[in-house]
Amino acid sequence: MKELIPMNEYGLMADNSYTARVDSRMVAEVFGKNHYDVLRNIKRIIGDESGFSSEFTERNFAVSRYFDSTGRKQPCYLMTRDGFTTLVMSFTGKKADAFKEWYINRFNEMEQQILKLQSLREQFPLLTEALKAMAEEPEKPYIYSNEMNMLNRIALGVTAKQYREEHNIPKSEPLRPYLASGQADLLDKLQHADVGFVYGGLTYKERQQKLEWCAYHWRENNVLPPCDNKEKSIA
């Protein structure tokens, strides 16, 4: 399955349909289950003998593959929030309930990240159209790269190229899914503001100064969350 947002340390990712999914291996690890037993439970849910419709199971349980420590290809499942909820319904006990709540919170975080990515992608065409409209020579490709480098330097402190190098992000991978929450929020706000500044006829230098002020103002007034607000443990 192609990933819109790469899998994180909690086994959560987003597919190309903007849907958050969790790896059955991580669910097994977090709940203290054998992955074989988790797979057996999933197969019971998606099997012909269950009461769930094929439409429900196909939508919420996507089979995937991974290589184990011996190099053998093994099955796992990528589950949506509904698939995960269906699976863990049978996991009982106080500790299991705590893990259920913890994973629901992680799903909420991933879904917020998906919404931010959608917003960033929607803003980008607006910005490129605005730049094209104001450019005296639309054929100059550096107009767009210069603008994005300026936005990235304000939001991330470095250009996209430098950020990739610092975080070992392949050139083939989109940058946005790798940004921390605060960074994505700030870049989203900056792109939105920049569209207005471009149509307002501001020069590159004027836009840069205003955007730097905006970023400072938003940070100082706690309009944005911290640039890294991920929880490091379940406990």
Buried (B, 14 or more C-beta within 10 A) or exposed (E): EEBBBEBBEBBBBBBEEEBBBBBBBBBBEBBEBEBEEBBEBBEEBBEEEEEBEEEBBEBBBBEBEEEEEEEEEBEBBBBBBEBBBBBBEEBEEEEBEEBBEBBBEBBEBBBBBBEBBEBBEEBBEBBBEBBEEBEEEEEEEEBBEEBBBBBBBBBBEBBBEBBBEEEEBEEEEBBBBBBBBBBBBBBBBBBBBBBEBBBEEBEEEEBBEBBBEBBEEBBEEEEBBEBEEEEEEEE
